[in-house]
Amino acid sequence: MAQSVVLLSSQLITTLSALAYLRWRGLRGTRLEVVSLYRDDLSHSTRAFQPLLRDLAAQDGHQCQFIAGDSVMIEPELRACSLLLLPRLDDREGQQMFRAYKASEVVELGESIGVETLLYSRGGRRERQRVLQRLRRSGGRTAVREEPLIPLNHPVDAERLRCLLDLGAACRAAMAEVAFASTNRGSATRVMLCLPYLKLRTWRFRWRLGGRSLGWRQAPMIENRSYVRRAVRSAWCHLPAETTLAVQAHPKNEAHHDLIEKLLRPLQPGRLLELLPSDAPLEVRLSSGLSLEGSGRWRVLGFGTNLLAAAVFLAPQHHGVGLCQPAEECWWRRCLDQWLNHREWHRRQHVRAVLSNLLDALDQLQV
């Protein structure tokens, strides 16, 4: 009887990483269920790529089925499976899946391409450790493990990374055959800037009383906007004057493109800035030909773990990926960032570490 594997994934790149994990472990011919508990109307969701992902899974003999999360959660009895794969064990969706499935083995693969989880608040890190300890105690005979592709303090497994590169190449070749209206191949030299999800602040201050929010409202404003401006300005000023900065906003910020444009356009008056529509994920745009004309090299700048997905899709030109960060400044500014912009500061430290680890591993595979 085929082994039953359940994967929690709502994104294209997360599903590719899980398929690479199964190939690396030698698990083939499984009954694979891909469950999504998130919105499936976003551009990077698996829903738009189900035929492609089903074909890639079939290369290893997997019988792939896509399931909406609501149908899983309403069932009164536990569903059984041999292996449960989760991006994170400690978040709400991971815990829901842990409770809904009776699995012999549960593995946390990490988010995006499989990045080791590091939360950006001290309270969040404490809560994660508490949840992981509780899950391990309550697991009974269930083996609970963390196996990220890109760890923080250990080298990347070369064979597992090669499996992901092979699947990424097949995915890239399939998507390159499709023309996307959002990609303009005839424009001038462009560099893509990938923004993380930018939270909005709608209150100057507020407090809760009897379940109601009271306070002083304000027009929506992007949080940490000073940090984002300094980081983008530092990267943009080193680009050639004729370069178009093509901004890929997070799908959840689709309704906030006007705020993003107001944030970025004043940084370099007169320079070319293009805000890309939210109709295609990063992987599609990289596959459909957004490159530096003439040089044949790609440039992708960003803040978050989607830079690692870009590096995998660009390999062997992975050094065209760069982390956006403020220019070297005085000591008091660095101290203020750790205090006032602590989330972005911790994100930068995390992404810098895992991106460096991935680029080193990709270099080793090229030798």
Secondary structure, DSSP 8 states (H G I E B T S, - for coil): ---EEEEE--BHHHHHHHHHHHHHHT--S-EEEEEE-S-S-STTBGGGGHHHHHHHHHTTT-EEEEEEHHHHHT-SS-EEEEEEEES-SSSHHHHHHHHHEEEEEEEE--BTTTB----SSHHHHHHHHHHHHHHHHH-TT-EEEE--SB-SSS---HHHHHHHHHHHHHHHHHHHTS--TT--TTSS-EEEEE-----EEEEEEEEEETTEEEEEEEEEEETTHHHHHHHHHHHHTTS-TT-EEEEE--GGGGGGHHHHHHHHGGGSTTSEEEE--SSS-HHHHHHTT---TTT----EEESSTHHHHHHHHHTTSGGGEEE-------HHHHHHHHHHTHHHHHHHHHHHHHHHHHHHHHHHHH-
